[in-house]
Amino acid sequence: MWETYRIGLALGLGIALGGLLSALLAPRRILVLGAAAVAAAAAGAAVGYAIGGWHEAVSGGAGGALGALVVSGLVVGTLKRGGTRGGTAALVGLGALVLAALALVPVVGYLEAVALPALAARARRRQPERYAGLRSLARD
């Protein structure tokens, strides 16, 4: 049971680290997104190894990459809709701290790994479509 808790903890902390790195780097290009995912996977693996061993390192690395990829979609969408980099980084950073705190609860790290991509997919479906609207009637 203790091993299961530590793996879930490493997974949740990796997800939180990935979200934090995505918020700080604010990726707009695929190269920066890839670098954020690799850095988050390395940081998550390091935290996981510090927690217990190679099982936790693999879990933390996977969580870091997952968190970076999922949260970067949220960050990119926020910046496209007019959010500021500083405000977005602050709010997503606070969210990452909440995810890290929740990872301390047994089994919640596993739930974060399932719920975070599901919520991101739901948010992506709910985005309004862009259309020309009244801008097409404007004369320059």
Secondary structure as UniProt FT lines:
FT   HELIX           2..25
FT   HELIX           30..51
FT   HELIX           54..80
FT   TURN            81..82
FT   HELIX           85..102
FT   TURN            103..104
FT   TURN            106..107
FT   HELIX           108..125
FT   HELIX           133..136
//
